[in-house]
């Protein structure tokens, strides 16, 4: 109850700050748009995903119920404030999402302050409603940083983008300060095809806090059964490479990420991973690209768009014979009915080596998501 009260007070204070201060300074017309989405479904998984080794588990999930408030303050200023509510098994979570103020300058230059995603990873930066799978890849979930509080500047042109930001966060009671940057280029861009290339890097001051990578293997309601060693860490370097090729109905995406972590005793630990994903539309549709990211699907026909998806994702969280090496192979299908409704069905085949938590490291999973935008 106390946590929910704090969250509500934060939302109210940020709303007042975002709406009143820029208006007083700029005396510009205010345009507001309220929207959001609800994503819910079912997870069914075997013993691999359960620490206690239950052979079969079926759970209904509220993946995300998100409410978004977008404000346009004159021609140059924008603000966004959103919050989300999730139900993951017995866990219920109320969370503050984006809360930022953005200045849109000349030559597509932007400056942003508040809470938002750090500029790292093609898949991480994509909105959940732009994905074609139930969850992001194992690699993205394990390595790519999410939302933090900070300041970022960048330039976002049709064929290339750059962004650089300073961030701070407090994960698991620790304290993280980071410098994160991303650079993208689209050397080929036309109506029929696009080639995207990108790189990102982040230096992270971990402040001698406890470090461990924990992941549920692309199943939202599962246990965090894929883990690295756990230790106190001083700092870390994170690097990522990304590539994507859009050709008519076909989309190919690949990302690789590596992390170098320094323990408080001075030793360095290496972790990494990569994924390859392919999607092909069975209908006469294709994905669109702008500003170094994928846009949401806009089906051409009333019956909607149908896309087949396959992905292989693998991580190496093992060093000095501690931690796990794991992979997840995914086969899926996504149906987009207009711009407001989606269905995603995924079949996942996991594998793990090294140190394991589960009693029986086998058993596949099936996930189903329905996404409704409003």
N, C-alpha and C positions, 0 to 999 in steps of 0.2 A: 504493500500500500504506500509506504514511504517513497519507494523508488518511482512509482507511478505519479505521485504528487510532484516529485522533483522534475520529472520529465514534463509534466503539464506546465509547471512554472517556467521551465526553460523555453518551451514552445511559445508561451504567451510573451515572454520578454523578447525573444528573437523576432516575433511577429511585429511587436511595437517598434523595435529598433529598425527593422527593415523597411517598414512602411512610413513611419513618421520622419526619421532623420533625412533620408534622401529627398522626401517631399519638401521638407522645410528648406533644404539647401538649394534644390533645383526648381522648386515651384512648377513642376511639370505634370501633365496629365498622367493619371495612374490607371493602368489596365491590369485587371486581375483575371486569372483563369484557374479554376479548381478542377482537379482530375485525380486519376489514380488507377489502381487495378487490384484485383483479387486473384490470387493463384492458389488453388487447392487441388487435392488429389489423394492418391493411395500409394504407399510403398509396400512391396512384398519382397522379403529377402530371406536368404538361408543363413546357415551358421557362420559363414565368413564375417558377416556384418554384426554379429552379436558376441559381446565379451563372454557371456555365459554359455555360449554354444547352443542356443535354441535352434532347432532344426528348421523351424518355419515361423516367421513373424509377419503379420499384416497390420499396417497402421494407416489410419486416415491422417492427413496432414493439412494444416493451413500454412502453405509455404510462405505466403506474404499477403497481407491486406494493407495496401499502401495508399495514403492520401497525400496529394501534392498540391501546393499552392504556388503558382508562378505569377510574378509581378513584373510588369514593364513600366519603367519610370522614365518617360520621355524617350528619346531616340538612342541614348547611350547607356542607360542603366537597366539592369535586370536583377531580380532576386528570386530565390526559390527556397521553399521551406516544406519539408515533408517528414512524415513519420510512418512507421510500420508496426504491425502486430503479427506475431508468428506463434503457431502452436506446433511443437515438435515432440510428439509423444506426450509425456507428462510435463514437459517444459513449456511455459508460456513467456513470451518475450515482447516487451514494448520497447521500441528503439527509435531514436532520432536518426533520420537519414540525412539528406542534403539540407544545409542551412547556410546559404551564402549570398553575397552581394557581388555582382559582376559588372565590370565596365567594358563596353564594346567600343573600342577606339577606331582610329583610321587604319587603313590597310589591313583590316581583319586582325588587329592586335587586341588581345583581351587581358584584363587583370581581374583576379578573383580572390576573395577573402571569405573565410568562414569554414564550414565543414563540407567536404566533398571528396571524391575519389582521387587518390594520387595518380599521376600520369604514368601508369605502368601496365602493360599488357593489353592486347587487342580484345581478348575475351573478357577480361575483368572490367574494362571500361564500357563494354556493351551493356545496355539496360537489360534487365531480366526479360522484358517483353520482346526483345530483339533476338533472344536465343532460339535455337531450334532443338534443344535438349532440355530435359527436366532440370539438370544442374550443370554448372560449369565443370570443366575438366578437372581431374585430380591434380594436374600440374598447376593450373591457375589457383585452385583452392589452397594448395599447400604453400605456394610461394608469393603470388602477387598481392601486394598490400591493398587494402580496401579504402574505406573512408577515414580521413584524419582531419584535424583542424590545422589550418595554415593559410599561406598566401602563395598564389601561383600566377605567373605571367606566361603568355604564349602568343603564337601567331598561327592561324588556322586557314590556310589557303586550299584551293581545290586539289592541287597536286602535292602539297607538302605541309607538314605542321611541325612546330617545335613547342615545347612547354617545359618550364622549370619552376619548381616549388619548394618551399620550406614548410615542414609539417611537424606536429607533435601529437602524441597519443598516449594513452595509459592502458595498455592491454594487461589483463590479469593482475592488476595491482601494481604493475611496473610502470616505467616511463620510457618513452621512445621519442627521439628527435631525429628527423630525417631530412635529407636533401634528395629529391627525386626528379629525374628528367626523362623526357621521351622525344624522339625524333622520328618522323615518318616521311615516306616519299612514295608517290604513285607514278613511276616512269611511264606506265601505259594506262591511259584512262579514256574510254570511249563508251558509247552506248552498248556495245556488244561484249567488251571485256575490260577488266581492270587488274593491274598487278600492283599489289601493296607490299612495301617493305618497311620495316621499322626496328628500332632498337631503343632500349630503356635501361637506366641504371639508377641505383639508389644506395646512398650511404646512410646507415642507421646506427645511431648511438643508443645502445640498449641499456646503458646505465647500470651495469652489473645485475640486471634483473634475470629472472629465470627464463630460459629459452627452451622451447620444444615445439616441433611441428606435429600437429595432430589432425587427422583427417578421417572423414567418414566414407571415403571412397565413392563419391558421386551419388550417395543415397542420403537424402536430407534427414530422415528420422533414425538412421543407424547410429551405432556407437562409433567413437573415434578409434578405430582399430588399427589404423596405419600411423605409425609414430616414429619419430627420430629419437636419438638420445636426449636426455634432459640434463641441463647444466646451467650455471650462471654465466652470462656472457657480457662482454664489454661493448662490442660493436659488430657490425656485419656489413658486407658488400653484397648487393643483389644486382644481377644483370639479366637482361632478357632480349631475345631476338624473335621477330615475328615476320611472317610472310603470308600472303593470301592472293589467290588468283580467282577472279570471277569471270566465267566465260559462258555467256547465255544462261542456261539452266544449272550449270555446274558451279559449285563453290568448293575450293580447296583451301584449308587453313592449317598452318603449322606454327608452333611456338616452342622455344627452348628457354629454360631458365636455370640459373645457377646461383648458389648462395655460399659465401665464404664467411664463417662465423668465428670470432675470436673469443675464447673462454677467458675468464678472469685470471687463469694461470698463464695466459699468453699463447696457448696452443690454438691452432687453427683447424676448423672442421669444414669439410666440403660436402655439399648436398646439391642435387640437381634433378632435372626431369624435362620431358618433352612430350608433345602430343601432335598427332596428325588427324585431321578431321575432313571428311568429304560429305557434301550434301548435293543432291540432284533433285530438281523438281520434275514430277511426273506430269504436271500441268504446264501451260505456257506462261511461266512466271520466272522471275529472277530476282536476286538480291541487288540492293543498291548501296552505294558507298559515298560517304562525304566526310570531310574533316578528319580523315584517318580512322574512321569507324564505320560499322555497318548500320544501315537504317532498318527500321521495322518493315516487315513484308506488307505490300499493298497488292492483294490479289486482283487479277484482271477480270475475273468472272464471278458471278453471284455464287456459284458452287464452291468458291474458295480455291486455295492453292494447296497442293499436296507435295511434301518433300520427304525423301528418304535420306537418312543420316547414318554415317558410320564413323567411329572414332576409336583410336588407340592412344591411351595415355599411360605414361610410366614415370615413376619417381624413384630416385635412389636416395634414401634417407639413412644410409648405412655408412658408418666410418669407424675405423678401429674395431671392427667386428661388433658394433653396437648399432641398433636401429633396424629398419626394415627396407626391403626393396619390394615395390608393389606395382601392379599394372591393372588397368581396367579396359576391357574391350566392350564397346557399346554399339548396338544396332537399334535404330529407332525410326519412327515416322512422325511427322508433324503435319497437322491440318490447320490452315489459317482461313477462317471464315470472316471475310471483310478485314478491317483493321482492328476490330474490337474483341474478337474471340479466337482462341487457339486451343488445340488439343495436342499433347505430346506424349507418346508412348515409347518407352525405352526398355531394352533388355540388356542387362549388364553381366559380364563374365569377369570376375576379379581373380587375381593371383597374387601371392605374397611369398617372400623368402626372408630369411634372417630371423630376427626377434619378432615373435608374434604374441598377441594378447589373447586371441580367441582360442577356445578349446578345440574347435574343428575348423581349420582354415580352408573350407570349401563351401560351395553353395552360391548360386547366382541370385540375381535380383530383377524385379520388374517394377518400374515406376510409371505412374500416369499423372499428368498434370492438365488441368483446365485453367485457362487464363482469360479473365474478362476485364477489359479496359473500360473506363467510363470518363 
